[in-house]
């Protein structure tokens, strides 16, 4: 009965060809629980990025880490260093996660990422004013968060049914926003109700909760059937696929999907026979369809960060102060509301838009919408900047609304869609490497934004208005990039991506050339025999 209701609901809200033809049994509870368990890696990402922004403005933290009696520029540099050390760790963690996920599997790699994150969080909590220990803890935690950010969408996309793959993979972004929202409210509650060093220690320790949930959640989940197939563990792969799809092994749907997995692996191995790192790199950059997908993945992640979203995530309290709100409690409350807006918007997108409107159109309209929101904020700060002690004017309140609108627009496009797209378009052999490059690029530019924004707000134009204008221009330019380079992928199986990007045709041409070559050699041999 529950399965029938779930299938009926999905058919009402998801509109693509796969939803019409695929059996209802594949939408059982197991695939949803698997996706949610893995996506605690996203919540870990969100809480780590959200909590530090609030902790930096807490009086106890400033006192313990001696941020009170230094210049504004020095304080901005120290804050940026504390925030951006995590991104540095995440960059290397995302790159290192690819070989680990290939050798030990997606499930074990996610559990390892959770353990590493807990170690880093423990160091941050125990730093006690020693800035070096805080830096090392942030760096180690970054290794775990970065690894999880790469493996998580990869693992979910390899397990998800094609009709709802966008929604399930996009759960990663929903859990990121949930983590950010929880972080904001943890900061707000700590500021109001806790005294002394515990005011900032409790939020820092709470960063570890998603890592613990990720570890125990993955204990209950299966390995990716596509990874098992890559390891030539075919019987395990078939059994796992049957379990996730909630269908018997002889069901036509399972047989078709399993055959597609097998065929894709054979085609990829026919192109580049070896499976060493350099063989895979050759396959990625020398095969035109694969090269295009790798470049798209990298540019999508650059664009995601250049929207300016993490400038708001990390420094929201300072930004609200910049727009005229006063008092730490007021700023953190506004930041908490901002988190709620993001969660609700992302939830609506995943339910009603991701697998219906599709990836391409979602990116197009949100590029323009985000650009307009950032442009208005920049113009307001330039033309009628808030005056300390004076009430906020109506134009200022609309600028605050634009911050919330920007958050909503981001969750309808560039937030979830980039993770969905990057994890679904690569070939099976290159999927982990491709997602690794995409995730590492995201963290690299996340680092750049986190490091640059405090200085930009202090130096780029009066009251930092140029910061918003710069991000606005990036948003508008992204629309052009999507229009010319991003094809639609909603409702396609992972194995159909090779056809979309032209790799299947390349295999066919190679096979045809081989056949012509063998026929030609046979003709020569017969002629020689006649002579």
Order of alpha helices (4+ residues) and beta strands (2+ residues): alpha-alpha-alpha-alpha-alpha-alpha-alpha-alpha-alpha-alpha-alpha-alpha-alpha-alpha-alpha-alpha-alpha-alpha-alpha-alpha-alpha-alpha-alpha-alpha-alpha
